[in-house]
Amino acid sequence: MNYYLAIDLKSFYASVECVERHLDPLDINLVVADTSRSSKTICLAVTPALKSFGIGGRPRLFMVEEQVAKMNQQRQKLAPNHRFANHSVSLKELTKNSYLKLDYMVVPPRMQLYIDYSARIYQIYLKYVAPEDIHVYSIDEVFMDVTPYLHQYQDNPHILAETIVKDIVQTTGITATVGIGTNLYLAKVAMDILAKKAPADEHGVRIAFLDEERYQQQLWHHQPLTDFWRIGHGISQRLAKLGLYTMADIAKCALAKDDQALNAKRLFKEFGIQAELLIDHAFGIETCTMAAIKNYQAKNHSISSSQVLFRAYEIGETYLIIKEMVDKLSAQLVKERLVTTHLSLSLRYQAMGEEIQMPKGAKGTIALPCATQSSQQLVRAASQLFSQIIQPNVYIRRISVQFHEVFPKSQAQAAQQLSLFVNDSLAAYEDGQIEKLAREERLTTALLDVRLRYGDNAVLKASSLLDYSTARMRNDQIGGHKK
């Protein structure tokens, strides 16, 4: 029998911030959020201590403020003379002393720091499991096939899981939640639903195990369905319309005879090929293995960038933002020796008043004359597409740029998409175009070297100094948040 682990670093960003301040993540009330973005900003992480006061994992900052205020109203009634003597961010102190006002820390995100911690923790994983048996699901979550390693741990996956997590705690101060399953799906569900609610040990470690039999016993009637991996609100609502509210309902539907109104055929009619995954998961079955994940190669590749602007931008201002985004993506193509054949834009408008009716946004795709990595070519195409799809007299709040059909530059001819750098017939299209683009590639490579050594803002275009440019700010961010 195979055994898999799903490991989730508990409240990862918030835990890192606590550890950096020599604080206990299980005791200190702390939120990671960028307060400069207003109280509507989403909190990237909340410590387990603060969650114990009824605050969710990814609330908006104003929701934290409201819940804390609500809790303090209740605590004030229990305080002597209904007055707080002091305040505290410590769960232990707040639990012990009702006269203390509930307080919490708000700290800005530091994305590069979290990446560094994640890399350190990955090195801990490698002490126990080979890289070919590890799948990094996100910055704070991994899957492992631990089957080949269990002979060293009394054939007991629980012992191995406990050993790994205790090593993480001792090395970094960060704890984790672990799901153990006989397949990848069961490991993930054991972690998401059971382990996160299981009692913790002295290190805050929570571990849960599921095989198909236990899954049917413990989770077949669990609600809501959105707690299960890969079932979002949309799928859950469509299942509810069919009268299916639990995994047991889906399983019974799959086993129903053809003459019954609700059967497997009805599921396939509603969900298509996705019904196969729903039915498998209803029985706790998962056919995907670690080897299959490692061998997977996407047929189509793309790269993209998007940003939410801090205010509504006029059409003229938006041209610059799109140009900056395309420039950065094209530099990525050069760095990775890739080319692209299609570019798409997606815009989200901002209504400037209820009395003004306007569409929510616009989107479109343009095919390039041939495969390219040229910033000039791509900016020209993006500007053309923007002019085609933009509505007059609108304000833009969100922009997304995507390059489709991305593949290695060396394969351009093999893919019958001739590169601008090697297609002699393009000389008639634009005199000296081939040499011009070759010079552009060399210049981009040189700029990448300078920015790698001295930082992304070491060399900027003059337009990036305009007050409505976002390039400098974005260069100091990772994933839209401060480095």
Secondary structure, DSSP 8 states (H G I E B T S, - for coil): ---EEEEEETTHHHHHHHHHTT--TTTB-EEE--GGG-TTSB-SEE-HHHHTTT--SS-BHHHHHHHHHHHHHHHHHHSGGG--SEEESBHHHHHH-TTEEE--EEE---HHHHHHHHHHHHHHHTTTS-GGGEEEEETTEEEEE-GGGGGGGTT-HHHHHHHHHHHHHHHHS--EEEEEESSHHHHHHIIIIIGGGS---TT--EEEEE-HHHHHHHHTT-S-GGGSTT--HHHHHHHHHTT--SHHHHHHHHHS-TTSSSSHHHHHHHHTTHHHHHHHHHTT-----HHHHHH---SS--EEEEEEEEEEE-HHHHHHHHHHHHHHHHHHHHHTTEEEEEEEEEEEE--S-TT----SEEEEEEEEEEEE--HHHHHHHHHHHHHHH--TT--EEEEEEEEES-EEGGGTTTTT---TTT-GGGGTTSTTHHHHHHHHHHHHHHHHHHHHHH-TTSS--GGGGSTT--HHHHHTEETTEE-
